[in-house]
Amino acid sequence: MRDPTNRHLCFILPSLGSGGAERAVANLSSSLADRGHRVTVLVLRGGGAYEATMSPRVTVVNLGIGNARRVMPRLAREVRERQIDIVFSALFHL
């Protein structure tokens, strides 16, 4: 059993563009990673204003999916393969 104090956290967003949710996820994930937590950010599309501002300790994965309705099979695979414990979605349609 894995250590419950060392959870692998994941955030999912359409992109790391210039919105408020994107900025909040970039700041929060960077802060958590810099404090020693394992953090992955999954984005449907790569790039965006906040991607370059994130801590190098955060793993950013571009899923390459253009439609949020098609994300569930890929999300399930990423969660399973990366052994992610908790997934946060910052926007309602995800």
SVG drawing of the C-alpha trace seen along z (x, -y; Angstrom):
<svg xmlns="http://www.w3.org/2000/svg" viewBox="-20 -35 32 37">
<polyline fill="none" stroke="black" stroke-width="0.4" points="0.0,0.0 1.3,-3.4 2.0,-6.1 -1.3,-8.1 0.7,-11.3 2.4,-11.1 -0.5,-11.0 0.0,-11.5 -2.2,-14.5 -3.5,-15.3 -5.2,-18.4 -7.0,-18.3 -7.7,-21.3 -8.5,-22.1 -5.2,-24.0 -2.8,-26.1 -4.1,-29.2 -4.5,-32.7 -7.7,-32.2 -8.2,-32.4 -8.7,-28.6 -5.5,-28.0 -3.5,-30.4 -4.9,-28.9 -3.9,-25.4 -0.5,-26.5 0.2,-28.2 -1.3,-25.4 0.3,-22.5 3.7,-24.3 3.4,-25.0 2.4,-21.4 5.2,-20.0 7.8,-22.3 6.6,-21.0 7.4,-17.5 4.1,-16.2 3.9,-14.3 1.8,-16.4 0.7,-15.8 -1.3,-18.3 -3.2,-16.8 -4.2,-19.2 -6.4,-18.4 -4.2,-20.8 -0.6,-21.7 0.8,-25.2 -0.6,-28.2 0.6,-31.2 1.0,-29.4 2.8,-26.3 6.2,-28.1 5.6,-29.4 5.1,-26.1 7.6,-24.4 9.9,-21.9 8.8,-19.4 5.2,-19.3 4.7,-16.8 2.6,-18.3 1.0,-15.8 -0.6,-16.9 -3.4,-14.5 -3.9,-15.8 -7.7,-15.7 -9.8,-18.4 -13.1,-17.5 -13.7,-17.2 -16.4,-14.6 -13.7,-12.1 -11.4,-12.5 -12.7,-9.8 -11.0,-6.7 -7.6,-8.5 -8.0,-10.0 -8.7,-6.5 -5.6,-5.1 -3.4,-7.9 -4.7,-7.6 -4.1,-3.8 -0.7,-3.9 0.7,-6.9 -0.9,-5.5 -2.7,-8.8 -4.6,-8.9 -6.6,-12.1 -7.9,-14.0 -9.0,-17.6 -10.9,-19.3 -10.9,-23.1 -13.6,-23.7 -17.1,-22.3 -17.2,-20.7 -14.3,-18.4"/>
</svg>
